[in-house]
Amino acid sequence: MRNPKYHIYLTADERRTVFNSLIDLRNDLISQGKYTDIIDELLIKLTKAKAKKIKVKEV
């Protein structure tokens, strides 16, 4: 079976927080001597992701 794709819509502040958290996690893994391949891939995907403007309906 095919793995489902998920889309996450983040504000600029949320995106910055996720990016900084991933960098902190990467630095922790480097200090422990562990591999950071997965974190590096996520950082690349996050930087290449297109910003999409959507309208949010308030309920």
TARAFEN-V383890 format. One record per helix or strand of 2 or more residues. SS is the DSSP state (helix for helix, strand for strand). FROM is the first residue (numbers start at 1). LEN is the number of residues. Records with the same first field share a line. If there is no record, write none. Layout:
SS=FROM-LEN  FROM-LEN
//
This chain:
helix=12-21  37-12
//
